[in-house]
Amino acid sequence: MRSVIPVENNDPQAALRGLLKRLLEKEVVEAVLVPMATPGGAVTPALVTEAGLLDAAVPLAPVMGLNAARVAGPVSVREPRGRIAVVLRPCEYRALVELVKLQQASLDDMLTVVVDCLGTYTVPDYTTMLADGGVGQERLWAAARSGDMAPREGYAFRDACQMCEKPHAEGGTIQVELFGADLASGLPVVLPDDMATTLGLSAAAADGQRPAVVERVVAARTKARDERFAAIRQRLAEGTVEAVFAACVRCHNCMTACPICYCKTCLFKSPVFDHEPVQYMNWARRKGAYRLPGDTMLFHLTRLNHMVLSCIGCGVCSDACPADLPVAQVFRAIGQQVQAEFDYVPGRSVEEPLPLITFKENEWLEVGE
C-alpha cells in the first residue's frame, strides 16, 4: 500500500520520526536502528528502544560515515535477537542483502526501511557545514520534487553518490519515496497493507511524477559513473594498478569500513606480514631497494578478489583512505565487468545465489579449451 504521512512545518524528517515512533508504540518492532544526532553534532547509528529518544533521530541527514549494514549484521545474525527496524539508504540495503547471503546478517526478525538517497556528504564536510550555517537539508528536500539535486555551494556530494545509479528505494519492507514528492505537504511511503492498518495509515494514490524524476536522476548519475569509469580504466591502461595504489600505507581503513569485508580473522591483520628484520634486509639487498610498508598490492588484489562481485558501490572505502586513493572507483569499475560476466547485480535479491559458490555445469566451458 502507498500512503502519505502528513508533514508539519515543512519537515519530512519529523514525519519519518513519527513513523518510526509508531512502529515502537504499536509493538511492530522492539527497537529501531537509525542515525542519531549526538550532542556534538555528529551522526551515528543507534539502537533505540524508547520512542521518546527518537526525537534525536536524523534518518534523512545527508551524511554517511559508515555503511549501516555493517552494524545491522551483528544485531541480527544470531538468536536470541529482538525484532528491529533498520533505516537504510539503497546502497546500505544492497550491502545488507549481500551480508545475508554471506550468512553475516539475517532478515528473519528485521523490518527494513529503505529511504531514497538525495545525496550525502563526507563527515568532515558535514561537520564544517554544521558550523557554518547548516547543511541546507530544506533545499535538498525541495529539490527532490524535480530531481535537480545539487550540493550546497562550495561543497560536493560524496564521489560514490555522484555516480550512484541506484539512489531510489527498492526492496525492503517499507520504502520512503523522496524523489518526485512534494515533501512540504506529505511524505510518501510504501508498506504492507496489514502494517499500514496497524499504524493507522490509509491508502493514497501516487501523483505520477516519481518515475520521470527517478529516471532523470539515474541518467545524470549514470553519466557521471561512466565518465569516472572511463577515466580510471584509462589510468590503469596507461600505467599499472600498482601505480594507482602507490601511496597506500596499508592502514586497512578501506577494509575496516567496507561492509562486505566481514572476516573475523583476516590474514592481513595477523602476524604473517610481521617479518624478521633480516628478511627485510635480504629483500633490500636482492632488489637494491624494498618498498615499505610491503605487500600493499597483495592486500588490495586479495580484497578485490574476495568481494568484487558483492561490491555495492557505497564508496566508504575511498572516504576512509588517508591517502585519498580512488579505491571505490577501481573496485566499482572492475566490479562492473566481473558482475556483467556472471549477470549478477549485488543486492538485487536475497534469493539470487552468489556466483562463486554456485556450481553451474554449463558455465565457463570455453576456459581451458
DRENTORVEX-362273 format. One record per residue (C-alpha): residue number from 1; chain; residue in one letter; y, z, x. Coordinates in steps of 0.25 Angstrom, whole numbers, padded with zeros to 4 digits. Layout:
NULO, num, chaine, residu, py, pz, px
NULO, NUM, A, A, Y, Z, X .
...
***
This chain:
NULO, num, chaine, residu, py, pz, px
NULO, 1, A, M, 0000, 0000, 0000 .
NULO, 2, A, R, 0014, -0003, 0004 .
NULO, 3, A, S, 0024, 0008, 0001 .
NULO, 4, A, V, 0039, 0010, 0005 .
NULO, 5, A, I, 0043, 0024, 0009 .
NULO, 6, A, P, 0058, 0027, 0005 .
NULO, 7, A, V, 0067, 0028, 0017 .
NULO, 8, A, E, 0079, 0038, 0017 .
NULO, 9, A, N, 0091, 0037, 0026 .
NULO, 10, A, N, 0086, 0024, 0032 .
NULO, 11, A, D, 0076, 0032, 0040 .
NULO, 12, A, P, 0062, 0025, 0039 .
NULO, 13, A, Q, 0057, 0035, 0049 .
NULO, 14, A, A, 0059, 0047, 0040 .
NULO, 15, A, A, 0051, 0039, 0029 .
NULO, 16, A, L, 0040, 0037, 0039 .
NULO, 17, A, R, 0040, 0052, 0042 .
NULO, 18, A, G, 0039, 0055, 0027 .
NULO, 19, A, L, 0027, 0046, 0026 .
NULO, 20, A, L, 0020, 0054, 0038 .
NULO, 21, A, K, 0024, 0067, 0031 .
NULO, 22, A, R, 0017, 0063, 0018 .
NULO, 23, A, L, 0005, 0060, 0026 .
NULO, 24, A, L, 0004, 0074, 0031 .
NULO, 25, A, E, 0009, 0081, 0018 .
NULO, 26, A, K, -0001, 0073, 0009 .
NULO, 27, A, E, -0012, 0076, 0020 .
NULO, 28, A, V, -0015, 0062, 0022 .
NULO, 29, A, V, -0015, 0066, 0037 .
NULO, 30, A, E, -0015, 0079, 0045 .
NULO, 31, A, A, -0006, 0074, 0056 .
NULO, 32, A, V, 0004, 0063, 0059 .
NULO, 33, A, L, 0005, 0057, 0074 .
NULO, 34, A, V, 0019, 0052, 0074 .
NULO, 35, A, P, 0030, 0050, 0084 .
NULO, 36, A, M, 0039, 0062, 0084 .
NULO, 37, A, A, 0053, 0065, 0090 .
NULO, 38, A, T, 0053, 0076, 0100 .
NULO, 39, A, P, 0066, 0085, 0101 .
NULO, 40, A, G, 0069, 0078, 0114 .
NULO, 41, A, G, 0069, 0064, 0106 .
NULO, 42, A, A, 0056, 0059, 0112 .
NULO, 43, A, V, 0046, 0053, 0102 .
NULO, 44, A, T, 0032, 0057, 0104 .
NULO, 45, A, P, 0019, 0057, 0095 .
NULO, 46, A, A, 0015, 0070, 0088 .
NULO, 47, A, L, 0004, 0074, 0079 .
NULO, 48, A, V, 0011, 0080, 0067 .
NULO, 49, A, T, 0005, 0089, 0056 .
NULO, 50, A, E, 0017, 0095, 0049 .
NULO, 51, A, A, 0024, 0085, 0041 .
NULO, 52, A, G, 0038, 0092, 0043 .
NULO, 53, A, L, 0037, 0089, 0058 .
NULO, 54, A, L, 0037, 0074, 0055 .
NULO, 55, A, D, 0052, 0075, 0053 .
NULO, 56, A, A, 0052, 0073, 0069 .
NULO, 57, A, A, 0043, 0061, 0068 .
NULO, 58, A, V, 0049, 0047, 0072 .
NULO, 59, A, P, 0038, 0037, 0069 .
NULO, 60, A, L, 0048, 0026, 0070 .
NULO, 61, A, A, 0054, 0030, 0083 .
NULO, 62, A, P, 0056, 0017, 0091 .
NULO, 63, A, V, 0050, 0023, 0104 .
NULO, 64, A, M, 0036, 0022, 0110 .
NULO, 65, A, G, 0032, 0032, 0121 .
NULO, 66, A, L, 0017, 0030, 0119 .
NULO, 67, A, N, 0007, 0023, 0110 .
NULO, 68, A, A, 0004, 0033, 0099 .
NULO, 69, A, A, -0011, 0028, 0099 .
NULO, 70, A, R, -0013, 0036, 0112 .
NULO, 71, A, V, -0010, 0049, 0105 .
NULO, 72, A, A, -0017, 0045, 0091 .
NULO, 73, A, G, -0030, 0043, 0098 .
NULO, 74, A, P, -0032, 0058, 0103 .
NULO, 75, A, V, -0029, 0064, 0089 .
NULO, 76, A, S, -0039, 0055, 0082 .
NULO, 77, A, V, -0051, 0051, 0091 .
NULO, 78, A, R, -0060, 0063, 0089 .
NULO, 79, A, E, -0064, 0072, 0078 .
NULO, 80, A, P, -0059, 0082, 0073 .
NULO, 81, A, R, -0046, 0076, 0070 .
NULO, 82, A, G, -0035, 0076, 0060 .
NULO, 83, A, R, -0030, 0065, 0050 .
NULO, 84, A, I, -0018, 0060, 0057 .
NULO, 85, A, A, -0008, 0049, 0054 .
NULO, 86, A, V, -0003, 0041, 0066 .
NULO, 87, A, V, 0010, 0034, 0067 .
NULO, 88, A, L, 0009, 0021, 0075 .
NULO, 89, A, R, 0016, 0009, 0079 .
NULO, 90, A, P, 0008, -0004, 0079 .
NULO, 91, A, C, 0005, -0004, 0093 .
NULO, 92, A, E, 0000, 0010, 0092 .
NULO, 93, A, Y, -0009, 0008, 0081 .
NULO, 94, A, R, -0015, -0004, 0088 .
NULO, 95, A, A, -0018, 0005, 0100 .
NULO, 96, A, L, -0024, 0015, 0091 .
NULO, 97, A, V, -0033, 0005, 0085 .
NULO, 98, A, E, -0038, 0001, 0099 .
NULO, 99, A, L, -0040, 0016, 0103 .
NULO, 100, A, V, -0049, 0018, 0090 .
NULO, 101, A, K, -0057, 0006, 0095 .
NULO, 102, A, L, -0058, 0013, 0109 .
NULO, 103, A, Q, -0062, 0026, 0102 .
NULO, 104, A, Q, -0050, 0033, 0106 .
NULO, 105, A, A, -0044, 0035, 0092 .
NULO, 106, A, S, -0049, 0036, 0078 .
NULO, 107, A, L, -0043, 0031, 0065 .
NULO, 108, A, D, -0052, 0039, 0056 .
NULO, 109, A, D, -0042, 0050, 0053 .
NULO, 110, A, M, -0030, 0043, 0057 .
NULO, 111, A, L, -0019, 0037, 0048 .
NULO, 112, A, T, -0011, 0027, 0056 .
NULO, 113, A, V, 0004, 0024, 0052 .
NULO, 114, A, V, 0008, 0011, 0059 .
NULO, 115, A, V, 0023, 0008, 0060 .
NULO, 116, A, D, 0030, -0005, 0062 .
NULO, 117, A, C, 0036, -0005, 0076 .
NULO, 118, A, L, 0050, -0009, 0077 .
NULO, 119, A, G, 0050, -0007, 0092 .
NULO, 120, A, T, 0050, 0004, 0101 .
NULO, 121, A, Y, 0058, 0009, 0114 .
NULO, 122, A, T, 0053, 0015, 0127 .
NULO, 123, A, V, 0054, 0031, 0127 .
NULO, 124, A, P, 0065, 0030, 0138 .
NULO, 125, A, D, 0073, 0020, 0129 .
NULO, 126, A, Y, 0071, 0028, 0116 .
NULO, 127, A, T, 0075, 0041, 0123 .
NULO, 128, A, T, 0088, 0034, 0129 .
NULO, 129, A, M, 0092, 0029, 0115 .
NULO, 130, A, L, 0090, 0042, 0108 .
NULO, 131, A, A, 0100, 0048, 0118 .
NULO, 132, A, D, 0109, 0036, 0116 .
NULO, 133, A, G, 0111, 0035, 0101 .
NULO, 134, A, G, 0097, 0034, 0096 .
NULO, 135, A, V, 0087, 0023, 0095 .
NULO, 136, A, G, 0092, 0015, 0083 .
NULO, 137, A, Q, 0080, 0016, 0074 .
NULO, 138, A, E, 0088, 0013, 0062 .
NULO, 139, A, R, 0092, 0000, 0067 .
NULO, 140, A, L, 0077, -0003, 0070 .
NULO, 141, A, W, 0073, 0001, 0056 .
NULO, 142, A, A, 0084, -0008, 0050 .
NULO, 143, A, A, 0079, -0020, 0059 .
NULO, 144, A, A, 0065, -0018, 0054 .
NULO, 145, A, R, 0069, -0025, 0041 .
NULO, 146, A, S, 0071, -0038, 0048 .
NULO, 147, A, G, 0063, -0036, 0061 .
NULO, 148, A, D, 0074, -0039, 0070 .
NULO, 149, A, M, 0071, -0028, 0079 .
NULO, 150, A, A, 0080, -0025, 0091 .
NULO, 151, A, P, 0081, -0012, 0100 .
NULO, 152, A, R, 0093, -0004, 0102 .
NULO, 153, A, E, 0103, -0011, 0110 .
NULO, 154, A, G, 0101, -0009, 0125 .
NULO, 155, A, Y, 0086, -0005, 0123 .
NULO, 156, A, A, 0073, -0013, 0121 .
NULO, 157, A, F, 0061, -0010, 0114 .
NULO, 158, A, R, 0048, -0007, 0122 .
NULO, 159, A, D, 0043, -0020, 0128 .
NULO, 160, A, A, 0030, -0018, 0120 .
NULO, 161, A, C, 0038, -0018, 0107 .
NULO, 162, A, Q, 0046, -0031, 0111 .
NULO, 163, A, M, 0033, -0038, 0112 .
NULO, 164, A, C, 0024, -0031, 0101 .
NULO, 165, A, E, 0019, -0042, 0091 .
NULO, 166, A, K, 0013, -0031, 0082 .
NULO, 167, A, P, 0024, -0022, 0079 .
NULO, 168, A, H, 0021, -0021, 0064 .
NULO, 169, A, A, 0012, -0011, 0058 .
NULO, 170, A, E, -0003, -0016, 0055 .
NULO, 171, A, G, -0015, -0008, 0053 .
NULO, 172, A, G, -0015, 0007, 0051 .
NULO, 173, A, T, -0015, 0016, 0039 .
NULO, 174, A, I, 0000, 0015, 0036 .
NULO, 175, A, Q, 0009, 0004, 0040 .
NULO, 176, A, V, 0024, 0007, 0041 .
NULO, 177, A, E, 0031, -0006, 0040 .
NULO, 178, A, L, 0045, -0007, 0046 .
NULO, 179, A, F, 0047, -0021, 0049 .
NULO, 180, A, G, 0053, -0029, 0037 .
NULO, 181, A, A, 0056, -0016, 0030 .
NULO, 182, A, D, 0070, -0010, 0025 .
NULO, 183, A, L, 0067, 0003, 0031 .
NULO, 184, A, A, 0080, 0009, 0026 .
NULO, 185, A, S, 0074, 0009, 0012 .
NULO, 186, A, G, 0059, 0010, 0014 .
NULO, 187, A, L, 0048, 0012, 0024 .
NULO, 188, A, P, 0036, 0002, 0020 .
NULO, 189, A, V, 0022, 0008, 0023 .
NULO, 190, A, V, 0008, 0002, 0020 .
NULO, 191, A, L, -0003, 0012, 0018 .
NULO, 192, A, P, -0016, 0014, 0010 .
NULO, 193, A, D, -0014, 0016, -0005 .
NULO, 194, A, D, -0021, 0029, -0006 .
NULO, 195, A, M, -0012, 0035, 0005 .
NULO, 196, A, A, 0001, 0029, -0002 .
NULO, 197, A, T, -0003, 0037, -0015 .
NULO, 198, A, T, -0006, 0050, -0007 .
NULO, 199, A, L, 0008, 0048, 0000 .
NULO, 200, A, G, 0015, 0045, -0013 .
NULO, 201, A, L, 0019, 0031, -0009 .
NULO, 202, A, S, 0020, 0019, -0019 .
NULO, 203, A, A, 0018, 0004, -0016 .
NULO, 204, A, A, 0029, -0005, -0013 .
NULO, 205, A, A, 0030, -0020, -0011 .
NULO, 206, A, A, 0033, -0026, 0003 .
NULO, 207, A, D, 0047, -0033, 0004 .
NULO, 208, A, G, 0040, -0045, 0011 .
NULO, 209, A, Q, 0049, -0044, 0023 .
NULO, 210, A, R, 0040, -0037, 0033 .
NULO, 211, A, P, 0030, -0049, 0036 .
NULO, 212, A, A, 0042, -0058, 0041 .
NULO, 213, A, V, 0049, -0047, 0049 .
NULO, 214, A, V, 0035, -0043, 0056 .
NULO, 215, A, E, 0033, -0058, 0059 .
NULO, 216, A, R, 0047, -0059, 0065 .
NULO, 217, A, V, 0045, -0046, 0074 .
NULO, 218, A, V, 0032, -0050, 0078 .
NULO, 219, A, A, 0037, -0064, 0082 .
NULO, 220, A, A, 0048, -0059, 0090 .
NULO, 221, A, R, 0039, -0049, 0098 .
NULO, 222, A, T, 0028, -0059, 0100 .
NULO, 223, A, K, 0038, -0068, 0106 .
NULO, 224, A, A, 0042, -0057, 0116 .
NULO, 225, A, R, 0028, -0053, 0119 .
NULO, 226, A, D, 0024, -0068, 0122 .
NULO, 227, A, E, 0037, -0068, 0132 .
NULO, 228, A, R, 0033, -0056, 0139 .
NULO, 229, A, F, 0018, -0060, 0140 .
NULO, 230, A, A, 0022, -0073, 0146 .
NULO, 231, A, A, 0031, -0066, 0156 .
NULO, 232, A, I, 0021, -0056, 0160 .
NULO, 233, A, R, 0010, -0067, 0161 .
NULO, 234, A, Q, 0019, -0076, 0170 .
NULO, 235, A, R, 0022, -0064, 0179 .
NULO, 236, A, L, 0007, -0061, 0180 .
NULO, 237, A, A, 0004, -0076, 0183 .
NULO, 238, A, E, 0015, -0077, 0194 .
NULO, 239, A, G, 0011, -0064, 0200 .
NULO, 240, A, T, -0001, -0054, 0198 .
NULO, 241, A, V, -0004, -0043, 0189 .
NULO, 242, A, E, -0003, -0034, 0202 .
NULO, 243, A, A, 0012, -0039, 0204 .
NULO, 244, A, V, 0015, -0035, 0189 .
NULO, 245, A, F, 0010, -0021, 0191 .
NULO, 246, A, A, 0014, -0019, 0205 .
NULO, 247, A, A, 0024, -0008, 0202 .
NULO, 248, A, C, 0012, 0000, 0196 .
NULO, 249, A, V, 0011, 0015, 0201 .
NULO, 250, A, R, -0002, 0017, 0193 .
NULO, 251, A, C, 0005, 0029, 0186 .
NULO, 252, A, H, -0005, 0026, 0174 .
NULO, 253, A, N, 0007, 0027, 0164 .
NULO, 254, A, C, 0003, 0014, 0157 .
NULO, 255, A, M, -0012, 0019, 0155 .
NULO, 256, A, T, -0007, 0032, 0150 .
NULO, 257, A, A, 0002, 0026, 0140 .
NULO, 258, A, C, -0008, 0015, 0135 .
NULO, 259, A, P, -0014, 0019, 0122 .
NULO, 260, A, I, -0027, 0011, 0125 .
NULO, 261, A, C, -0030, 0017, 0139 .
NULO, 262, A, Y, -0038, 0029, 0134 .
NULO, 263, A, C, -0048, 0032, 0145 .
NULO, 264, A, K, -0048, 0047, 0147 .
NULO, 265, A, T, -0053, 0045, 0161 .
NULO, 266, A, C, -0046, 0034, 0168 .
NULO, 267, A, L, -0051, 0028, 0181 .
NULO, 268, A, F, -0036, 0027, 0185 .
NULO, 269, A, K, -0033, 0042, 0183 .
NULO, 270, A, S, -0045, 0046, 0191 .
NULO, 271, A, P, -0047, 0049, 0206 .
NULO, 272, A, V, -0053, 0035, 0208 .
NULO, 273, A, F, -0040, 0030, 0213 .
NULO, 274, A, D, -0036, 0042, 0221 .
NULO, 275, A, H, -0041, 0036, 0235 .
NULO, 276, A, E, -0042, 0043, 0248 .
NULO, 277, A, P, -0030, 0041, 0258 .
NULO, 278, A, V, -0039, 0034, 0267 .
NULO, 279, A, Q, -0043, 0024, 0256 .
NULO, 280, A, Y, -0028, 0020, 0255 .
NULO, 281, A, M, -0027, 0019, 0270 .
NULO, 282, A, N, -0039, 0010, 0270 .
NULO, 283, A, W, -0033, 0001, 0259 .
NULO, 284, A, A, -0020, 0000, 0266 .
NULO, 285, A, R, -0026, -0004, 0280 .
NULO, 286, A, R, -0035, -0014, 0273 .
NULO, 287, A, K, -0023, -0021, 0266 .
NULO, 288, A, G, -0011, -0017, 0274 .
NULO, 289, A, A, -0005, -0011, 0262 .
NULO, 290, A, Y, -0010, -0004, 0250 .
NULO, 291, A, R, -0002, -0002, 0237 .
NULO, 292, A, L, -0001, 0012, 0231 .
NULO, 293, A, P, -0004, 0017, 0221 .
NULO, 294, A, G, -0016, 0008, 0221 .
NULO, 295, A, D, -0025, 0002, 0211 .
NULO, 296, A, T, -0013, -0001, 0201 .
NULO, 297, A, M, -0018, -0015, 0197 .
NULO, 298, A, L, -0032, -0009, 0195 .
NULO, 299, A, F, -0026, 0001, 0186 .
NULO, 300, A, H, -0019, -0010, 0177 .
NULO, 301, A, L, -0030, -0020, 0177 .
NULO, 302, A, T, -0040, -0009, 0173 .
NULO, 303, A, R, -0031, -0004, 0162 .
NULO, 304, A, L, -0029, -0019, 0157 .
NULO, 305, A, N, -0043, -0022, 0157 .
NULO, 306, A, H, -0046, -0009, 0149 .
NULO, 307, A, M, -0036, -0011, 0138 .
NULO, 308, A, V, -0031, -0025, 0137 .
NULO, 309, A, L, -0038, -0028, 0125 .
NULO, 310, A, S, -0032, -0016, 0118 .
NULO, 311, A, C, -0018, -0017, 0123 .
NULO, 312, A, I, -0009, -0016, 0110 .
NULO, 313, A, G, 0004, -0018, 0117 .
NULO, 314, A, C, 0011, -0005, 0115 .
NULO, 315, A, G, 0017, -0006, 0129 .
NULO, 316, A, V, 0017, 0009, 0132 .
NULO, 317, A, C, 0011, 0005, 0146 .
NULO, 318, A, S, 0023, -0002, 0150 .
NULO, 319, A, D, 0032, 0009, 0145 .
NULO, 320, A, A, 0025, 0019, 0153 .
NULO, 321, A, C, 0025, 0011, 0166 .
NULO, 322, A, P, 0035, 0018, 0176 .
NULO, 323, A, A, 0036, 0004, 0184 .
NULO, 324, A, D, 0039, -0004, 0171 .
NULO, 325, A, L, 0027, -0013, 0173 .
NULO, 326, A, P, 0024, -0023, 0162 .
NULO, 327, A, V, 0011, -0016, 0159 .
NULO, 328, A, A, 0011, -0019, 0144 .
NULO, 329, A, Q, 0015, -0034, 0146 .
NULO, 330, A, V, 0004, -0036, 0155 .
NULO, 331, A, F, -0007, -0029, 0147 .
NULO, 332, A, R, -0002, -0036, 0134 .
NULO, 333, A, A, -0001, -0050, 0140 .
NULO, 334, A, I, -0015, -0049, 0146 .
NULO, 335, A, G, -0020, -0041, 0133 .
NULO, 336, A, Q, -0015, -0053, 0124 .
NULO, 337, A, Q, -0024, -0062, 0132 .
NULO, 338, A, V, -0036, -0053, 0132 .
NULO, 339, A, Q, -0035, -0049, 0118 .
NULO, 340, A, A, -0034, -0064, 0114 .
NULO, 341, A, E, -0047, -0067, 0121 .
NULO, 342, A, F, -0054, -0057, 0112 .
NULO, 343, A, D, -0046, -0060, 0100 .
NULO, 344, A, Y, -0043, -0045, 0100 .
NULO, 345, A, V, -0030, -0038, 0095 .
NULO, 346, A, P, -0029, -0024, 0099 .
NULO, 347, A, G, -0026, -0014, 0088 .
NULO, 348, A, R, -0029, -0025, 0077 .
NULO, 349, A, S, -0041, -0018, 0071 .
NULO, 350, A, V, -0049, -0006, 0073 .
NULO, 351, A, E, -0061, -0014, 0069 .
NULO, 352, A, E, -0059, -0024, 0080 .
NULO, 353, A, P, -0068, -0021, 0091 .
NULO, 354, A, L, -0063, -0020, 0106 .
NULO, 355, A, P, -0067, -0033, 0112 .
NULO, 356, A, L, -0072, -0027, 0126 .
NULO, 357, A, I, -0082, -0018, 0119 .
NULO, 358, A, T, -0087, -0028, 0109 .
NULO, 359, A, F, -0098, -0037, 0112 .
NULO, 360, A, K, -0098, -0051, 0107 .
NULO, 361, A, E, -0109, -0060, 0110 .
NULO, 362, A, N, -0102, -0073, 0110 .
NULO, 363, A, E, -0089, -0068, 0117 .
NULO, 364, A, W, -0085, -0074, 0131 .
NULO, 365, A, L, -0097, -0083, 0132 .
NULO, 366, A, E, -0089, -0092, 0142 .
NULO, 367, A, V, -0088, -0081, 0152 .
NULO, 368, A, G, -0097, -0084, 0164 .
NULO, 369, A, E, -0102, -0097, 0159 .
***
